[in-house]
Amino acid sequence: MSVVSIVEFREVAKRFGDGPFVLDRFSFTAHRGDFIALIGPSGCGKSTALRLIAGLSPVTSGSLTVEGVPPGADAANLAFVFQEPTLLPWLNVAKNVEIPQQLRGIPAAERAVTRQRVLDLVRLGEKSAAYPRQLSGGQKMRVSIARALALAPKLLLLDEPFGALDEMTREHLNEELLTIREQEAWTAFFVTHSVAEAVFLANRVLIMAANPGRIHTEVTVDLPYPRTAETRLSRAYHEIVTDVSRILRSVQPTAVGGDPNRASR
Amino acid sequence: MSRALLQILLPAAAGAFVIAVWYGIHFYLDEEMRFLLPTPAAVIEALQINRDSLARAAWSTTKGATLGFSLAVVVSSFLALVLSTSPLVRTSLYPYLMALQMTPLPILAPICVIWVGAGLKSVTLLTFVIAFFPLVVNTTQGLISTDRNLVELFRLYRATRWQQLLVLRVPAAFPYFFTGLRIAATLSPIGAVVAEMNAGSSAGDGGGLGFQAVIYSSQAKYPALFATAAVTCVLGFILNAAVLYLAWLALRHWHDSYERTDR
């Protein structure tokens, strides 16, 4: 993995109107292939940072570049997975997954090939005719991820995608996400409230502080990929989880516990 | 007892009870007052005697009601699209839409007659006025109530305005549109009949059930009046059933109101 920067924040500040600064003096560089977890107390600007990268919201001051251009200019290479599955309830799974390509005017035959590939990636190939309401919460989220992968993005932004799921499903999807990444090689930004999830997925964990939102500490997770369910049992993993939890507690004293099996929400 | 059987038996029992009470009241009345409530048998007889004129009137009302209803669907859909574009447009136009809705039909009717003459044209126009409001209000609400997350998703994928409208906003508005459509389907036959009473015409078209009711009433043909009411009811039921079927076709796969309990 060569070290090429893909997202570069330089002294970025963000406020909405005359409100307080949601992000201040935010400087950070993501390299190609990074899996970056953003964790921190409510109101620390984690989600805002993602929205800035996506170009859904403009920076107030400072500079932000994505692949060397301003955010939003390179929309084709970027995908977003929201907190909710955000599926169109009147379309079946297949058509939902095809939406990004459909909006881009890609012909149906080509769409079908991609759709099958990404649905197989999330192991929902059999469900293409089902409607969202027939799926479980975890399945809906997998469809949402499949849809994000449909345009073969270089940069994947995930805003607490598994926050609403139960612990078992979440761990399972974490493992699945890493498996997909081995085949797809995108760079990821992943917002979460769970220390266990952040450490398991990421090679870099950004611990953020609030008022104003800023980076408090960056923790490097040097556990080798591929990571599996076994990784969660390793001593090294637990040590990092403990470290991150401790730092997080210092950022917001009452918010976070250190037990990796209990998501800090 | 099975649910399906109960669903037939219960309304049947209620119907039998109503008919029994009906006969009870009829025979309780003094003989010279019994014309106030003709027996069901007399109503059925009147239905047979006036078969031809009632059928002709029903067909005329059907035309007025469905034409007015269809016109309302087309115009309200178009107007809802315009209204959904901005709150400013809505603020400017809503008071006048309200005003149209607030004016009672019997007052609009003579105005309508001056403009387009008595008969089918007037009946269609007046039915349109009645059916239009619930449609435009509901459809507009649907078009502006699109899930914000979905709108954001479409922004992210650089969807054009047209794509956002056709792929996202219009289908998302369907449940609201069908709510309006159901109200309009109930109002349309009623509107058409009231319109015929006030702007109907015996010459050719426009002499529908409302016009017929005025005639029967003036001739003191009370069983025939009741028969006219029954025919109007049936018309309303048919139009409603058609709309319910359409809504079911459009929404059954995804809308919560059609969720099967056995999934």
Interface residues (C-beta under 8 A of the other chain):
Chain A: A54 L56 A75 L78 F80 F82 E84 T86 L88 P89 W90 L91 N92 I99 P100 Q102 L103 R104 Y131 P132 R133 Q134
Chain B: D147 N149 L150 E152 L153 F154 R155 L156 Y157 R158 A159 Q163 V167 L168 P171 A172 F174 L251 H253 W254 H255 D256 E259 R263
